[in-house]
Amino acid sequence: MDDRDRALLLFEPKAPCWDEETFALIGENSDTIRYLLDRGYVRRAGKGYVLTDEGAAKRTEAALEYYVSADPIPPFDPDAALWNNRLYLLMEKAFLGQFGVKEYSVDEEFPVVPGLSREELYSMSGGHVEYIWPQNPQIQSFLSAFPNWGVGSRDVTPPGELGMLEWAASSGAAFASVRFNLVLRSRYDFELYRKQPVYPSDKFRLKDADRLFFYRATDDMDDFYETLGKLHLFLLAQRRVYIPGYADIDSHEQENWTMMVLTADTEGELESVSRKLISQGKALIEPANPLFIIGTSIERLKKQEKPEATVYDWFCDRTVHITRPDV
């Protein structure tokens, strides 16, 4: 087997589409794509390259030779997958994660219960957004069913997923979901926490981690407001059902930061969208505090020549601060 065939292993469920730039970002020779293309292992799809049937078979062969797994790749949108892959690779280079562990997931989907319509999540008046979901009767039922939250609830067994399912069944709550292009669980001072026992109800692995939810910015502000509202409700479930004693304060009494990262393609697009959101102020986060909203762009990440040491350095020095709970 030619050494260049190992590049087929880069094509995997979380990264099924590549181009010359993303190959270069991971340290792979971009000429390898030409080799794979000439042999019929990849084909053009959108702006990138994906495996052919022959390439998928060769990938399985390469996995056996290199003693690695080769999970099947489910259906995907090539351009969306390529954009997510590029963002992931650029963020990997944006900061080192000194003293910590970086856990990335691509295109991760989270449940939202109760599932509320756009009109039930927020309203617009005079160009200003107001999140109205706290007044919804199903939310009031939810709060009554799950009254324990904050560090004072650590001695109470969390309801967990079973409790959520039982409440949803009894209340008739709908199920919805929210998906993010990239999610980072950043575990700073990992050595301090690594001996913490697994928390049984922490289904989404958010305990003792800063969480960054990356959202691809467009000019569709309604989609942003709806996605943000769904994130509010997902966080509400973490605070009341899954990790109520640890949703915002970790095992060693340090803050866990939760951030929505608005990610544009260009600096011009980032400036335009950020300006609209900054004018909304804390109305974006008040029902779900503590929550940060920050911004970056693919263009900005590409221009960053040196990585920062930690996610906090990157947050402080490299992003646009749209709104935050502490100022």
Secondary structure, DSSP 8 states (H G I E B T S, - for coil): --GGGGGGGG-BTTB--B-HHHHHHTT--THHHHHHHHTTSEEEETTEEEE-HHHHHHHHHHHHHHT----------HHHHHHHHHHHHHHHHHB--TTEEEEEEEEEEEEESS---HHHHEEEETTEEEE-GGGSHHHHHHHHH----SGGGTTS---HHHHHHHHHHHHT---EEEEEEEEEEEEETHHHHTTS---TT-TT--TTSEEEEEEE--S-HHHHHHHHHHHHHHHHHIIIIISTTTSSB-TTS-B--EEEEEEESSHHHHHHHHHHHHTTGGGGTGGG-S-EEEEEEHHHHHH--S-BSSHHHHHHHHSEEEE-TT-
